[in-house]
Amino acid sequence: MAFSQTTLLLKLVLLLHLLCSIITTSTSAASDTHFQILNVNESIKGSRTDHAKMSQYNELFERHNNISSSNTSSDEARWNLELVHRDKMSSSSNTTNNMHYHRQQHSFHARMQRDVKRVATLVRRLSGGGADAAKHEVQDFGTDVVSGMDQGSGEYFVRIGVGSPPRSQYMVIDSGSDIVWVQCQPCSQCYKQSDPVFDPADSASFSGVSCSSAVCDRLENAGCHAGRCRYEVSYGDGSYTKGTLALETLTIGRTVVKNVAIGCGHKNQGMFVGAAGLLGLGGGSMSLVGQLGGQTGGAFSYCLVSRGTGSSGSLVFGREALPVGAAWVPLVRNPRAPSFYYVGLSGLGVGGMRIPISEDLFRLTQMGDDGVVMDTGTAVTRLPTPAYEAFRDAFVAQTGNLPRASGVSIFDTCYNLSGFVSVRVPTVSFYFSGGPVLTLPASNFLIPVDDAGTFCFAFAPSPSGLSIIGNIQQEGIQISFDGANGFVGFGPNVC
C-alpha cells in the first residue's frame, strides 16, 4: 500500500513537472513573439557601405533608364520605376574610412537638421485655417525638395524621362506635394544638378500654358506674363522656384504620358543639390497621381529601400500594383489639406503590450488640426509629446539590460551597442483604427547614428498635436495607396 502511494505521489510530481514545463515553454514561446533580434554588426556595416554603392547605382541608372521588375506582369512593369535612397549617391566609392566617418557624421546631423525644418514646415501648413493655411500651402509645399545628394530631407529619387525625345532626370518623390517641376533653360539662376538642365527648345512636345487655361486656374498662386501662366513657390528657408507652367510628355518606366502639367523653373535657389526637380505624389489634382487619373485609377505602390541593404526600392503606378493580402487602413480626408495622406492611428505598442494612450491624441479634429500624416519627406516619426513620452518610457522599461548612451541630435533615447553582435529588443507596433496592427522591423526603430555602435530609438516628440509617420519607419515595407477607394495598404511583401 505504501509502495502504491509512493508510486502515485511520484507520478503526480512528474505530471506537475511536465505541466510546469509545458506552461513555461508556451509562455516563453509567446514571449519570444514580442521580441526581435537586431543585428548590430550588420546595421553598422550597412551604414558604412551605403556610400560605396554610389558608382554602382549611377551605372545602373545609365544602363536602365526604363526599369521593370522581372517578377511583375507586363502591364505593371510599364509603370515601374526604381527608387533609390539619396545616401547611395552622396559619396564617392573611394572614400577613405576616416573621410567616410566625418562625412557620415555630417550627413546624419544635416539630415536631422533638415528633418526638423521639414516638420516645422508641415506644422505651419497644417495648423491654423483659412487664408493662412492656403498661404503656407503655396509657400512651403515641398521643403523636402531640399533633398540633394549631399544634404537635405528629400530622401528618395527616381529617374524619369522629360520631353520628346526623353531626357533622363533624377527627381525627388514627395507624397505631400501636388506639383511636378524641373529646372529649365534658359536658366537665369539654377542650382547644381546631376544631369544637364532640361531645355524646352530640344523637346518637340513642350507647350506653354496660357493664362486663361483651366490648368492655370488650378495653381494656388498663378501669375501671368506675356500671356503665359507663371508659377512661383517659396520655401520656409528662403529657397524658391519660379517659372512657367507647361504641358509636357513624361516617360515613366515603359509608359509615355502626354500633356502632363509641369513647372518649368527658370529661376531657382536653395539647397536643391543633385535632383532636377520634384515629383509630387500628393492627393491633389496637380500631383502626378492626380493628373494620371483614370490611367492608373489613382493607385500607386512604393517600397522604400532599407538602409544598408545595397538594393533599390520601387515606385509603381496603377491598380495592378495593389497587392493581394495587404492590411488595408482607411485614409482620413482633411479638406483643408487634400495633398496629404492621413491615417487613423489608435495606439502604440511595445513588446506586444498596448500602451495606455488616449486615441484622442491622434485624432484629426473637425477644424482640420492634428491627426496622423504619412510622409515620404520626413525621416523620423513624430508623435505628440504625451504619446511619445509614454511610448519611449515603455521601450526603455523593456530594454533595461542594454547599456545607455547620451542623446544624439533630436534623439533622447540612445544605447551603446559597441561590442554586441546582436541584441534582443521588444517589438514596436502601430495600432490602426479598424483593427490592423503594423509591427515594425527592429531596424526601423533602433538605428545607428555613428560608426561607434551608438543606436537611437528613432522617434521624436512633435512640436504640435500633428503626428507624422516618417520614411525610416516605412522602410522595407510595401506601402500602397488606393486613392480612388480611400485606403492605404501595408505589406504583405517586404522590399
N, C-alpha and C positions, 0 to 999 in steps of 0.2 A: 504493500500500500504506500509505504514511504517512498519506494522507488518510483511508483506511478506518479506521485505528487511532484517528486523532483523532476521527473521527465516532463510533466505538464508545465511546471514552472520554467524549465529550460526552453521549452517550445514557445511559451508566452514571451520570454525575454528575447528570443531570436526573432519572433514575429514583430515585437515592438521595435527592435533594432532595424529590421527590414523596412517597417513603415516610416521610421525616422529618416532612414537613408533615402527612401523614395521622396518624402516631403522635402528634404534638404536638396536633393538633386533637382526636383521640379522648381523649387524656389530659386536655386542657382541658375537654372536654365532660363527662367522668366526674367531674373535679374540681368542676365547677360544680354538679353534683347534690348535693354535700356542703356547699354554702353557700347562704345565703338573703340576701335584701335586706331590711333593717329600715328602714322609712320613719320617720326620726326626727321630722320635722315633723308627720306625721300622728299619731304616738303622743302627742306633747306636746299637739297640738291636741285630740285626743280626750279627754285628761285634763282639759283646760280646759273643754270643752263638756259633759262629763258632768252637771255641776251645773245648767247652764242648761236641761237637758231635763226637770227635775223637774215643772214645771207641766203640760207636755205629757203626761207619764205619769200624773199624777193625773187629768187629764181623760180619758185613755184608759181608766183603770180605772172611772171613773164611767160612761162610755158602754158599757163591755163587762165586766160582772161575770162573764158566762159567755162565754169567748173560745174560738174554734176557729180552726184554720188552714184556709184555703180550699183548700189542696192535699192535704188528708188525706181519708181515707174518712170517711163519716158516722159509722161506729161508733167510729173512732179519735178523731174530733173531740169525741165525747161526754165523753171523759176528758182533754181537752186544757186545760191551764192556762198562762197567760202567766207567765213567770219574769223578775223584774226585779232587777237589782243594787241594793244599798242606796244606792250613790252617786247614783243617779238621783233619789233622794228626800231628799238630805241638805243641799240648799241652795236658796235662792230664786232665781228666774230673773233677778232684777235685781241680783245680787251684783256689786259693782264688782271690777275686776281686782285691786286691792290687797287688798280683803277676801277675794277668792277665793284669792289666793296664800297668805295666812295660814291660811285655812280648810283649803286643800288640805294645807299642811304639817302642821297639827294633825290632820287626818283621816288622813294617811298614818302618822304616828307613833302615833296612837291605835290604828289598825288593826294595826300591828306589835306594840304592847303587848298588845292583846287576843289576837293570834295566839300570842304567847309563852305567855300563860296557858292558851289552848286546848290547846296542845301539852303543857304541863306536866300539865294535867288528864288528857289521853288517856294519857300515860305512866303516871300514877298508876293509872288504871283498868286498864291493860293489863299492868302489871308486877306481880310477886308472884303470889299464888294464894290459893285457899281463901276463907275468910270475909273476908279483907282485900279481895280483888277484888270480892266482892259488895257490900261496904261502899262502895267507890269507885263502883261502878256505880249505886248508889242516890243517893249524894251528889252526884256530878259528871257525871251522864249527859249534860248538854247545856250546857256552858259557853257554847257558841256562841249560846245564846238571848240572851246579852248582845250582841244584834246591833244593834238600834235603827237609827234613821235618821241619827243623829248620831255614834254610836260603836259599837264592838263588832266581833266577828268573825263574827257571823251575817250572811252576805253576801247571801243571795238570798231574795226574797219572792215569794209567790204570794197570790192573792186567792181565798178560798173563802166559801161561804155556810154559816152555822152556824144551826141551828134551823129551825122552821116557824112563820111564813114565814122564809126565809133572811135572815140579817143578814150583810152582807159584812164580812170581816175580813182584814187583812193577816196573813200567817203566815210565819215563818221556816222554811225547809226545812232538815232535818238528816239526812244519811244515816247518822249514828252514834247516833241516839236512837230509842227504842222507845215513845214516848208522844206523844199529841196532847193539847194543853191550851190553854185560853183563860182570860183573866181574866173573872170572873163577878160579877154583882151578887147579893146585897148584898156590896159590897167594903169590908171594914174597912180594907184597906190595898192600894192599887193604884198602880202607876206610870203615867205618862202614855202613852197610846197614840193613834194617829191617828183611830180610829173610836170611837164610843160603846162603852162596856164592855157585853159581852153580858149580857142579863137573862133568865135561865131562865123567869121568870114570863110573858114575852112569847112563849114558844115552846110550841106545842101538842105537840111531840114529845119534850120533855125528860123524862127519867125517871131518878131516882136509883137507884144500885146498892146492894143490901143487902149487909150484911157476910157473909152466908152464900153469896153468889153465887160461881159458879166464876170469873167475870170478876175479882172482887175478889182471889181467890186468885192470880191471875196477876201482881199487883203485887209488886214486890220488898219494899216495907216498908209494906204496907197497915195501916191502923188502923180503928177502929170508934168511931162516936159516934152515939148515938141511933138505932142500928140501920142507919146509913148507912156505906158504905165510904168511907174517907178516904185521901187520898194526900198525901205530903209529899216534895218534892225539894229538897235543899240543894245549893248550888254551892260550888266551892272558894274563891270570892272573898267568901263570906258572903251572896250573893243566894239567894233561895229562892222557891218557890211552894207554897202549901198550899191544900187544898180538898177537895171531894168528887168521887168518881168517878160518872159518869153515862153513860147511853146517849142519844145524840142523833143527829139527822139532819144530814148534811153534804151540801152541794151542790158537786160537783167538776166544773167545766166544765158540761156539759149533763146530768150524771148526778146523781140524787138517791140517796144511800146512807143507809139507815136503820140504827139501832141500832149506831152506832159508839161505842166506849168512849172517852170523853174526860175529861180532868181539868178540873174547873170550879174555877178558882183564886179563892178569896175573900180570901186574904192573900198578897200578892206584893211582893217587894222586890228592888231591884237596877237595873242599867243596861239594862233591857229596853225602852228608849225606842222608841216607834213601833209595833212589832208587837203584835198582840193575844195572841200565844202562839206555839206551836211545832207544826210538822207533822213528826212523826217518820217517817222513811223507812227506818229500820234493818231488820235481818234478823230481828228477834224477833217474837213473836206479838202484842204490844201495839202495834206500829207500824201506821201506816195501811196499808202494804203487806201486813203480816201479817193485818190484820183484813179487808181486801178479799178476800184468799184466792182462791177459785175465780172470783170475778167478773173478776179481771184475770190469773189464772194466775201470780201472784207476779212479774209483769213490769212494768217501767216504764222510761222513757227520758227523759233530760233534755239540754238544750243550755244551758250557762251562757253568757250573752251576753258577748261580748268587750268589754272596757273601751273606751269612746270610739267605739263604732260607732253610737250613737244608736238602737239597735234593742233588741228584747227577746228573751229566750230562751223556752224552753218546757219544761213538765213534762207528760208524757203517760203514763197508766196503761193497761195491757192488752197482750196479746200482739201485737195489731195494731200496736203502736208499735215492735216489734222490727224493725230494718231488715234487708234482704237485702244481703249484701255486706260486712257489718261484719267486723272482725278480732276473733274471739272468743277470750277468755282464760279458763281455768278459775278459778272462785273457790276460795279456800282456806278451809276451815272451821276456826274456832277455837272449840271447845266452851265455852271459858272466857269468850268474848266474842262471843256469837251475834249481837249487834246490828251488828257491824262487817263491812264487806266487805273481806276480804283477797284479794290477788292474788299470784301468783308472779312476782317480778321477778328476772331472772337477770343483768342487767348494764346498763351505761350506755354511750352512745356520743357522741363529739364529732367533727364533720367526717367522718362516715361510718366512723370507726375505733372499734372496741370497746375500751373501756379495760380494762386487766388488773386487774379487781377480783374477788375471790372471791365466788362466788354464795352462800356461807355467810353473808355479811354481811346478806343479805336474807331468809334462811330463817326460817320460823316454827318455833320449837323444839317438841319434844314436850311441854314444860311449858306451852306457850301464850304464850311470850315472843317479843319481836322481831317479825319479819315485816313485811309491807307493807300498809298500810291506805289505801283510797281514802276521802277525807273531804271533804264539801262545806263543812264549818265551819272547816277550816284553810285559810288563804290560800296560804302558801308551803310548797312541798315540802321536807320534812326527810329527810335521809339520815344513816346512821351516819357518824361523823366520818371514819374512814379512807376510806370510799367518797366522801364529799363532797369531801375534800381532793384525791383523785386526779381526780375529775370536774372540780373547779374548776381545778386546775393544767393539765389538758388543754385546757380552754377558754381559759385565759389564754395558753397557749403558741400558740394559733391566732388570737389577737386582739392580737398584739404591735404591730400597726400602729395600734391605737386608743389615744388618749390616756387615761391612767388618772385616776381621781378618788379622793378619800378614801372610806372605807367610810361607809355610812349605815344607822343603826339596826342591824338584825340582819344586814345585807348587808356582806360584807367585800371584795367584788369589784365595783367600780363604774367607770364610764367617763364622761369629759367629752365629750359629743357635741354641745355647743353649736357652732353654725356648720355642722354637717353637715346636708345634706338627706336623705341616706340613707347607710347603711353596709352593707358585706358582712360577714356573720358566719357562723361554721360552724354546721352543723345540730347539734341536740341530740336524742338518741333514747333511748327506754326499750326494752330488750330483755326480752321476757316469756318465761316458761317455756313451752316448746312451740313457740317459733319466731316468733310475731308481733313486729314492731318498730313502735313508735309514734314517728314523727318529729314534733316539736312545731313549731308556727309560731314564727317569731322573736319575735313579740310576747308569747309565753308563757314566755320565759325571759330576755329582756332588757327590763326595764320602766322607765318614767320614774318618778323619785321626787320630782321637783320640776319647776317650770316653766323652770328654767335650763339644761336639757339634760343633767342627770345621770341616767344609766341604770345599773341594777344587775343583776347575774346573780341571778335570782330563785330561789335555792335557799339552804338553810342547814343547818348540822350539827344532828343530833338530839341531845338530851341523854341519849339511851339508844340501845339497839340497834333501837328501833322506827323504821321508815320510814313517812312519810305523804305520799301524793300529794295535794297541795292543789288548791284551786279555780283558782288562777292558771294552773296547768299544764293544767287541764281545760277552760279557756275556749275557746269556739268549736268544740268537738269534740262530735259527737253521742255520748253515752255511754248504754248500755243495760244493764239488769240483768235477767237471766233467772234469777230465784231458784229456780224450780222445777227447772231443769236444771243450775244451778250455774255460770253463765257471766256474764262481763261483756264487752260488745262496744264497740269503738271505731270510729266512723265508720259508713258511708262518707261521710255528709253532714257539712257544716260548718254552723255556725249563722249 
